[in-house]
Amino acid sequence: MGADARAQELGVEFPDNADKAYLNMAARSGNLIITSGHVSNIKGKLGDDVSVEQGYEAAREAIVWILQSVHQEVGSLDNLRVVKLLGCVNSTLDFIEQHLVINGASDLLHKIFEGDDGHHARSAIGFAQLPTGAAVEIEAIFEIKS
């Protein structure tokens, strides 16, 4: 079973009908797909009005948006490898569990991309605020395997 089929089995849908946006949500450079930041619909601040569990779901939601953008750019998740995630967490100054929040994205990627294709470099960083008040924003880099 390929990554596309595993993603769909996990409830990720690929509508592939989005209009071209002001910015590329996913841009190809050689064999790399680099995404714009994708924010969650879940709003709020970790360490205040958003729990770690809700943040985890926000990160999962953001990575689903990313997978949809990547799928729209290249037509499939098959034959891709996850290279890097940058996870930005809207959090209070004393919140220190950003890594647990971004696990929501990493865990889903590990389920979709088997073996080494799902293992990736990652940063999980706290921010004072994110666009639209989102709890999480994530950027990703994927490699198209030869």
WOWO-V333216 format. One record per helix or strand of 2 or more residues. SS is the DSSP state (@ for helix, = for strand). FROM is the first residue (numbers start at 1). LEN is the number of residues. Records with the same first field share a line. If there is no record, write none. Layout:
SS: FROM-LEN ; FROM-LEN
This chain:
@: 3-7 ; 52-23 ; 98-15 ; 115-3 ; 131-3
=: 26-4 ; 32-4 ; 38-2 ; 80-12 ; 121-7 ; 136-9
